[in-house]
Amino acid sequence: MGRIVSLLLPFVIRTIILHRLGAEYAGLGSLFTSILQTLSVAELGFSSAIIFSLYKPVAEDNKPEICALLSLYKRIYQIVGIVILVAGLFVMPFLDFFIKGDYPADINLYLLYGIYLANTIISYFAFGYKNVILTVYQRQDILSAIDLVVNILRSAIQIGVLLICKNYYAYIIWLPIFTLATNIAVGRITKHRYPDLVCQGKIEKKRLSAISKQIKGVALGRFSLIARNTLDSIILSALCGLTAVAMYSNYYFVFSSVSAILIVLLQAMSASIGNSIVTETKEKNLADHHKFDFYFMWIVSWCCVCMVCLYQPFMKLWAGTELLLPYHTMILFCVYFYVNQLSQVRSIYSESAGLWWDFRYVTLAEMLANLTLNIGLGMWLGIDGIIIATIITAFLSSFVAITMITFKKFFCTSAKQYYLNSAVYTFATVLSCWLTSKACDLVKAEGFVELVLRLLVCVVIPNVFFLAIYSCFKKYRSYIAGVSRFLTRK
């Protein structure tokens, strides 16, 4: 529920901005968000390393070690906040460099950027570090409930402001205000529920050295993700201007919204997998990995089919034909989505096993390759080139190289079966996209009615097809039977 609300309300807000203020305002928001996400690489994945380090003491109820790790995390978080603030202020004089062409005349770039910067650094100084307590204790539901309430209140105010006065400053100022409110709420709730978890004590040098090594590996991974996901808007703005950024961002908004729904599943699994890695055998974890990957890829494949069949009608209805990208660019977004999700279950095992340092060379190579290809292909092909660059580097690094390392280092076996499974899932997805899109072509309607009819086709045909094709394999039949037993029992 929280995730759905957090997707629908920003969608409503972006729609209002596009139609009442203009595409350039939406482009500015995407650009500043990308710049600050790039600066947030200073966090270097400390939270991931600390969460990994907390799995064992939490499982053993070792309160002194938990408190010592929290104390370390709090100090690091404050230092990171200062670094991001200084880096953000350093970037401010060069904002014009990131924008090709004009921007809205009533906007002061530096004031607007300052508000975005304040929103970014608040969490580092106001109880943001306490999120990890609820995460490792598998109480993500509390964080979701807080986000749900805050999103509804903030969005209601922002929508009202946009409709009444059409002032972008009055709209954006509520971001840092509610970010602060969220962190205060998390701080109070964690203090009430876990009063014995306080920031005190010190980590042994040997333990600190191990954490430091993990952080270095996570840091390289963070740099790679920044190069893959957030530099796109910055490079596109510098090469093509804010309108191109707005068009790209509209499609990426849908892309990321679908991904965010899937992240709910992954977040729900992560703490349990972390506990399983500590308490179960490698064989049990490998069997679970294949099973979870099958379920997850079924959902990913269905989402991909829906995107192929619904993307263009939805964008035409939402943003208008003037902000519509070509059909082949839409297909590239769908490929990008699928490749991006292909190794997500594997990545949970990789992170929960703390293998970041083993990926250091791969992630460094991906970062450099993505940046080079983004600029080169972006100058040559524009938006298409930037998407193609990301697809190539994500596939080769995450799906091929990092998967091989994970299976070798953690599962102690070959990744051959995983690749074969993925090939089956991909074949089924491509064939299902083709069949469903042909069926959708028979829909003779326009506007909202067309979207609804196509959605009904997408609900039925892909899932029936997946059920038929996967039932041909004994292993997949057992996974399907497991779901059937679970639903029957419920």
C-alpha positions in Angstrom: 0.0 0.0 0.0 2.8 2.4 0.9 4.6 1.7 -2.3 1.5 2.2 -4.5 0.7 5.5 -2.8 4.3 6.6 -3.1 4.1 6.0 -6.9 0.6 7.3 -7.6 1.0 10.6 -5.8 4.3 11.6 -7.5 2.7 10.6 -10.8 -0.2 13.1 -10.1 2.3 15.8 -9.1 4.4 15.3 -12.2 1.3 15.4 -14.4 0.3 18.7 -12.9 3.8 20.1 -13.4 3.9 19.0 -17.0 0.5 20.5 -17.9 0.5 23.6 -15.7 4.2 24.6 -15.5 5.8 22.9 -18.5 8.3 20.2 -19.4 11.3 22.3 -18.5 10.3 22.4 -14.8 10.0 18.6 -14.8 13.4 18.5 -16.5 15.0 20.7 -13.8 13.7 18.5 -11.0 15.1 15.4 -12.7 18.5 17.1 -13.3 18.9 18.3 -9.8 17.9 15.0 -8.4 20.5 13.2 -10.6 23.2 15.7 -9.5 22.5 15.1 -5.8 22.2 11.4 -6.2 25.7 11.5 -7.8 27.0 13.5 -4.9 25.4 11.0 -2.5 28.0 8.5 -3.7 30.0 10.0 -0.8 27.8 7.7 1.4 29.8 4.9 -0.3 27.4 2.2 0.8 28.2 2.5 4.5 24.6 1.5 5.3 24.8 -1.7 3.3 28.1 -2.7 5.0 26.7 -1.9 8.5 23.5 -3.9 7.8 25.5 -6.9 6.7 27.7 -6.6 9.8 24.5 -6.4 12.0 23.0 -9.7 10.8 25.1 -11.9 13.0 24.9 -9.9 16.3 21.2 -9.4 15.8 20.7 -13.2 15.2 22.8 -13.8 18.4 21.2 -10.9 20.3 24.6 -9.4 21.0 23.5 -6.0 22.2 27.0 -4.5 23.0 28.2 -5.2 19.4 24.9 -3.9 17.9 25.3 -0.6 19.9 29.0 -0.3 18.9 28.1 -0.7 15.2 25.3 1.9 15.6 27.8 4.3 17.2 30.2 3.8 14.3 27.4 4.3 11.7 26.2 7.5 13.3 29.7 9.1 13.3 30.2 8.0 9.7 26.8 9.4 8.6 27.5 12.8 10.1 30.9 13.0 8.3 29.2 11.9 5.0 26.6 14.6 5.5 29.3 17.3 5.8 31.1 15.9 2.7 27.9 16.0 0.6 27.2 19.6 1.8 30.7 20.8 0.8 30.6 19.0 -2.5 27.1 20.3 -3.2 28.2 23.9 -2.6 31.2 23.4 -4.8 29.0 22.3 -7.7 26.6 25.2 -7.3 28.6 27.8 -9.4 28.7 25.3 -12.4 25.0 24.6 -12.7 24.8 26.4 -16.0 27.2 23.9 -17.5 24.8 21.1 -17.0 22.0 22.7 -19.0 22.0 23.1 -22.7 19.8 26.0 -23.9 17.3 28.0 -21.8 15.6 27.2 -18.5 12.4 28.9 -17.0 13.0 32.6 -16.6 11.3 32.8 -13.2 13.6 30.2 -11.7 16.8 31.1 -9.7 18.9 28.0 -10.3 21.0 28.5 -7.2 18.0 28.9 -4.8 16.2 25.9 -6.2 19.3 23.8 -6.1 19.9 24.9 -2.5 16.5 23.5 -1.5 17.2 20.2 -3.2 20.6 20.1 -1.4 19.0 20.8 2.0 16.6 17.9 1.4 19.5 15.6 0.6 21.7 16.3 3.6 18.9 16.4 6.3 18.9 12.6 6.8 22.6 12.6 7.6 22.1 14.8 10.6 18.6 13.9 11.8 18.3 10.2 12.9 18.7 8.8 9.4 21.1 6.2 10.6 18.3 4.6 12.7 16.6 3.2 9.6 19.1 0.3 9.8 17.6 -0.8 13.2 14.2 -1.4 11.7 15.7 -3.0 8.6 17.8 -5.7 10.4 15.0 -6.5 12.8 12.7 -7.1 9.8 10.3 -4.2 10.7 10.3 -2.6 7.2 6.5 -2.4 7.7 7.1 0.4 10.2 9.2 2.4 7.8 6.6 1.8 5.1 3.8 3.1 7.4 5.8 6.2 8.2 6.4 6.8 4.5 2.8 6.3 3.7 1.6 8.9 6.1 4.3 11.4 5.1 3.7 10.9 1.4 0.0 11.5 1.7 0.4 14.7 3.7 3.3 16.1 1.7 1.7 15.3 -1.7 -1.7 16.8 -0.6 0.0 20.1 0.3 2.1 20.1 -2.9 -0.8 19.4 -5.2 -2.8 22.1 -3.5 0.1 24.6 -3.9 0.5 23.7 -7.6 -3.2 24.1 -8.3 -3.7 27.3 -6.4 -0.6 29.4 -7.1 1.5 27.6 -9.7 4.7 28.5 -7.8 7.5 26.0 -8.1 9.3 27.3 -5.0 6.2 26.9 -2.9 5.9 23.3 -4.2 9.5 22.3 -3.6 10.1 23.8 -0.1 7.9 21.0 1.4 10.5 18.3 0.4 13.1 19.2 3.2 10.3 19.9 5.7 8.8 16.4 5.4 12.1 14.7 5.1 13.0 16.1 8.5 9.6 15.0 9.9 10.2 11.5 8.6 13.5 11.2 10.3 12.2 12.5 13.6 9.4 10.0 13.5 11.9 7.1 12.8 14.1 8.3 15.6 11.2 8.4 18.2 9.8 5.0 17.2 13.1 3.2 17.3 13.9 4.8 20.7 10.5 3.6 22.0 10.7 0.0 20.6 14.4 -0.6 21.1 15.4 1.6 24.1 18.4 -0.6 24.9 20.0 0.1 21.5 22.0 3.3 22.0 25.1 4.6 20.2 27.9 3.5 22.6 31.0 1.3 22.6 33.8 0.7 20.1 34.5 -1.9 17.5 37.5 -4.2 17.7 40.3 -3.3 15.3 40.0 -6.7 13.6 36.3 -6.2 13.1 36.7 -2.6 12.0 39.3 -3.7 9.4 36.8 -6.3 8.0 34.0 -3.6 7.8 36.4 -1.2 6.1 37.2 -3.7 3.4 33.5 -4.3 2.8 32.9 -0.6 2.6 35.6 -0.2 -0.1 33.9 -2.9 -2.2 30.4 -1.3 -1.7 31.9 2.1 -2.6 33.0 0.9 -6.0 29.5 -0.7 -6.5 27.9 2.7 -5.6 30.1 4.5 -8.1 29.0 1.9 -10.7 25.3 2.4 -9.9 25.7 6.2 -10.1 27.3 5.9 -13.5 24.6 3.5 -14.7 21.4 5.2 -13.3 21.9 8.8 -12.5 24.5 10.2 -14.9 22.1 9.6 -17.8 20.0 12.7 -17.1 23.1 14.9 -16.5 24.7 13.9 -19.7 21.4 14.1 -21.6 20.8 17.6 -20.3 24.3 18.8 -21.3 24.0 17.2 -24.8 20.3 17.7 -25.7 18.7 20.2 -23.2 15.9 20.1 -20.6 13.1 19.1 -22.9 15.0 15.9 -23.9 15.6 15.3 -20.1 11.8 15.7 -19.5 10.9 13.2 -22.2 13.5 10.7 -21.0 12.5 11.3 -17.4 8.8 10.6 -18.2 9.6 7.2 -19.5 12.1 6.6 -16.8 9.5 7.6 -14.2 7.2 4.7 -15.4 10.3 2.4 -15.6 11.3 3.2 -12.0 7.8 3.1 -10.7 7.4 -0.5 -11.9 10.9 -1.3 -10.5 9.8 0.2 -7.2 6.9 -2.2 -6.9 9.4 -5.1 -7.4 11.7 -3.6 -4.8 9.0 -4.2 -2.2 9.4 -7.9 -2.8 13.2 -7.7 -2.7 13.2 -5.7 0.5 10.9 -8.2 2.1 13.2 -11.0 1.2 16.6 -9.4 2.1 16.6 -9.7 5.9 15.3 -13.3 5.7 18.0 -14.2 3.2 20.6 -12.5 5.4 19.5 -14.7 8.3 19.4 -17.8 6.1 23.0 -17.2 5.0 24.1 -17.1 8.6 22.1 -20.2 9.7 21.6 -22.5 6.7 23.8 -24.5 4.4 25.0 -23.3 1.0 23.0 -26.1 -0.7 19.8 -24.9 1.0 20.6 -21.3 0.0 21.3 -22.3 -3.6 18.0 -24.2 -3.8 16.2 -21.2 -2.4 17.9 -18.9 -4.8 16.8 -20.8 -7.9 13.2 -21.0 -6.5 13.0 -17.3 -5.6 14.5 -16.3 -8.9 11.8 -18.3 -10.8 9.0 -16.5 -8.9 10.6 -13.1 -9.3 11.4 -13.5 -13.0 7.8 -14.6 -13.7 6.6 -11.3 -12.2 9.4 -9.3 -14.0 8.5 -11.0 -17.4 4.8 -10.1 -16.9 5.8 -6.5 -16.1 7.9 -6.4 -19.2 5.1 -7.6 -21.4 2.8 -4.9 -19.9 5.4 -2.2 -20.6 5.7 -3.3 -24.2 2.0 -3.2 -24.8 1.0 -0.3 -22.5 3.9 2.2 -22.5 3.0 4.2 -25.7 -0.8 4.4 -25.1 -0.1 5.5 -21.5 2.5 8.1 -22.4 0.2 9.5 -25.1 -2.7 9.8 -22.7 -0.5 11.2 -19.8 2.1 13.5 -21.4 0.7 14.1 -24.8 2.0 13.2 -28.3 4.5 16.1 -28.3 6.5 14.3 -25.5 6.2 10.9 -27.0 9.4 9.0 -27.8 9.7 6.7 -30.9 8.5 3.1 -30.6 12.0 1.7 -30.9 13.1 3.9 -28.0 10.3 2.6 -25.9 11.4 -1.0 -26.7 14.9 0.0 -25.5 13.4 1.1 -22.2 11.7 -2.3 -21.9 15.0 -4.1 -22.6 16.7 -1.8 -20.1 14.1 -2.7 -17.5 14.4 -6.5 -18.1 18.2 -6.5 -18.0 18.1 -4.3 -14.9 15.9 -6.8 -13.1 17.6 -10.0 -14.4 20.0 -10.4 -11.5 18.1 -8.8 -8.7 17.5 -11.9 -6.6 21.2 -12.9 -7.1 22.2 -9.4 -6.0 20.4 -9.9 -2.6 22.5 -13.0 -2.0 25.6 -11.2 -3.1 25.0 -8.3 -0.7 23.8 -10.4 2.2 27.0 -12.5 1.8 29.1 -9.4 1.8 30.9 -10.0 -1.4 31.3 -6.4 -2.5 35.1 -6.5 -2.3 35.2 -9.5 -4.7 33.4 -7.4 -7.3 35.8 -4.4 -7.2 37.4 -4.8 -10.6 34.1 -5.6 -12.3 32.3 -2.6 -10.9 35.2 -0.3 -11.6 35.3 -1.5 -15.3 31.5 -1.0 -15.5 31.7 2.5 -14.2 34.4 3.6 -16.7 32.7 1.7 -19.6 29.3 3.2 -18.9 30.6 6.7 -18.6 32.5 6.4 -21.9 29.7 4.7 -23.8 27.1 7.2 -22.4 29.1 10.2 -23.8 30.1 8.5 -27.0 26.8 6.9 -27.9 24.9 9.8 -26.5 26.6 12.3 -28.8 25.9 9.9 -31.7 22.4 8.5 -31.0 21.0 10.9 -28.3 18.6 9.2 -25.9 18.8 5.8 -27.7 22.6 5.8 -27.3 22.5 6.5 -23.6 20.0 3.6 -23.0 22.0 1.2 -25.2 25.2 2.1 -23.2 23.5 1.3 -20.0 22.0 -2.0 -21.3 25.4 -3.2 -22.5 27.3 -2.4 -19.3 24.6 -3.7 -16.9 24.3 -7.0 -18.8 28.0 -7.7 -19.0 28.9 -6.6 -15.5 25.9 -7.6 -13.3 24.4 -10.5 -15.1 27.6 -12.1 -16.5 30.6 -11.2 -14.4 29.2 -10.6 -10.9 27.0 -13.6 -11.2 30.0 -15.8 -12.0 31.9 -14.5 -9.0 28.9 -14.9 -6.6 28.4 -18.6 -7.6 32.1 -19.3 -7.3 32.7 -17.4 -4.0 29.5 -18.0 -2.1 27.6 -21.0 -3.6 30.9 -22.8 -4.5 29.5 -24.1 -7.8 29.1 -23.1 -11.4 26.6 -20.6 -12.6 25.7 -22.7 -15.6 22.3 -23.7 -14.3 21.4 -20.1 -13.4 22.3 -19.0 -17.0 20.2 -21.8 -18.5 17.3 -20.8 -16.3 17.7 -17.1 -17.3 17.8 -18.1 -21.0 14.5 -20.0 -20.6 12.9 -17.0 -18.8 14.2 -14.6 -21.5 12.9 -16.8 -24.4 9.5 -17.0 -22.7 9.4 -13.2 -22.1 10.3 -12.3 -25.7 7.7 -14.8 -27.1 5.1 -13.6 -24.7 5.8 -9.9 -25.6 5.3 -10.8 -29.3 2.1 -12.8 -28.8 0.5 -10.2 -26.4 1.4 -7.2 -28.6 -0.2 -8.9 -31.6 -3.3 -9.5 -29.5 -3.3 -5.9 -28.4 -3.1 -4.7 -32.0 -6.6 -6.1 -32.4 -7.9 -3.6 -29.9 -9.7 -0.9 -31.8 -10.2 1.9 -29.3 -8.6 5.2 -28.3 -7.6 6.9 -25.0 -8.4 5.4 -21.6 -10.7 2.7 -23.1 -7.7 1.4 -25.2 -5.5 1.4 -22.2 -8.0 -0.6 -20.1 -8.7 -3.2 -22.9 -5.0 -3.7 -23.5 -4.4 -4.2 -19.8 -7.0 -6.9 -19.7 -5.2 -8.7 -22.6 -1.9 -8.3 -20.7 -3.4 -9.9 -17.5 -4.6 -13.0 -19.3 -2.4 -14.0 -22.2 1.2 -13.7 -20.7 0.3 -15.6 -17.5 -1.5 -18.4 -19.3 1.4 -18.6 -21.7 4.0 -18.7 -18.8 2.0 -21.4 -17.1 1.9 -23.5 -20.2 5.5 -23.2 -21.1 6.9 -23.6 -17.6 4.7 -26.6 -17.0 6.8 -28.4 -19.6 9.8 -28.5 -17.2 9.7 -30.8 -14.1 11.7 -28.4 -12.0 9.4 -25.4 -12.7 6.3 -27.6 -12.2 7.5 -28.2 -8.6 7.8 -24.4 -8.1 4.3 -23.8 -9.5 2.9 -26.6 -7.3 4.5 -24.9 -4.2 2.6 -21.8 -4.9 -0.6 -23.8 -5.5 -0.2 -25.5 -2.1 0.5 -22.2 -0.4 -2.6 -20.6 -1.9 -4.7 -23.6 -1.0 -3.5 -23.6 2.5 -4.3 -19.9 2.9 
